[in-house]
């Protein structure tokens, strides 16, 4: 997902199923029936030799070819597969760890074909054999290099074999780490397989691992952990190391990270910029996270200056409000020589600019800020960090059609808050930018087209951006080889036709199968076109290990609160038309849904990997039905009836 990857790749709708096709094995012809041609079966997924990160079962799919109208049946390791008349098949089969082979048998009209596919199933819960290093290097925390303050506490941990003594050392300070049970959580199952057992730190899982390890001199892995207090450090820094001792072995010393001690009397300041290559193809914002590598906390405009602190590997800590820290990629935070950014504000102005009502804060510094949206009643909270109020004037105009009220407060030291109340019944979007160092936050008026619709269709004059997902990447691939990018385009072109027929102005982000657009090129295009609504068309896939027979159907995804009513309206109209299960309306962190300027949703109409759904996605009728559902959902939303 370009710069600022998703919180979890497993959550990604762009989850890409690899497309290695497989060689067909043997063909046998049964006695007594006249074959009508060669029968072959292939495995589309998983690819040969790939690691399947599932704990006990996973899906496998492909196509049987040459049945020629005779019903075909397919089994995988003896488990019956679902077979579509079009040839696509799908099975959910138990797995064994290590090297594992799917044996696929197809029969049709007395003929038989077979294919084999061998993959690797890792054993995350089991310790290594005694003759290998008894720890997992990639589980060592923290990741360096580290820059810390004296008085910090570092959580140090490593996954290793049981029965060891593990000591963390920083300078002369030893800390014996305490063994804790470790479990392997399958993120995909955790998210999607809600009513299934999730592999985690459960006694049953540990019992199973212990039993399986018996007689092999290795037990389930253990996580050794401890909190290391950082004493006043030396000027030259130190090395954090782990000392691992087993019975009768000489100690193994593993360097973990170089540690540099920060001088607390020196204030460090960074300027943020995500477009380090100067391509202009980013969203112009730096993602600030709750913890190194974890969830999104704020999106900060390029050019923001902010006080910085610790370093943890490739992440730099920044200070927002008092006690509010976040972490940004170290490559997007450039240290400058400057005092900590802070400012006082004396006046708040508002103005109306071409369909937007804007609040202008005349600041002298590009301070970090956050905007939060409320739906009922519609309004926004704007918080600026490093700012002190000296506000004696707030200028608003009675001719402003949207901004009803502006109130300021100082809820914490150097946190300035504005509460902006809006007229009207819903929020259409917001934007933020800087005019020099002045901060501008704009709130969008309802589309003009909605003002007078007495003799027009609901959609008349609305500018709707339709985004056929994927390309140049194909997206998910179905059992018989249908690429998601092509299915998405077919639906999107039909949707564009329907919307135009009903009076909307449609902007397609791509209209051909071979166009190559990045995610932010799609959203930048939508914003530049002045779109009123944004709909991205996709079809879904699952991560390894999730049962596709239980977890499939139609879903619509949103990110900002303003988009949720649109998502619900589309889901309500789409479900009866896809005829599939309700897979839900999801909050999900997606690049194309993150833009704030308009309600933006992502539709996951059907599942590529389900043979019957893939077969229907190939037909013009089904694509038309999906497009009709999305169009009806947009109308329902515009009509104020989500
Ligand atoms: Zn997709």
Boltz pocket constraint, residues with backbone or C-beta under 6 A from the ligand:
constraints:
  - pocket:
      binder: B
      contacts: [[A, 13], [A, 14], [A, 15], [A, 469], [A, 470], [A, 475], [A, 476], [A, 484], [A, 537], [A, 538], [A, 539], [A, 540]]
      max_distance: 6.0
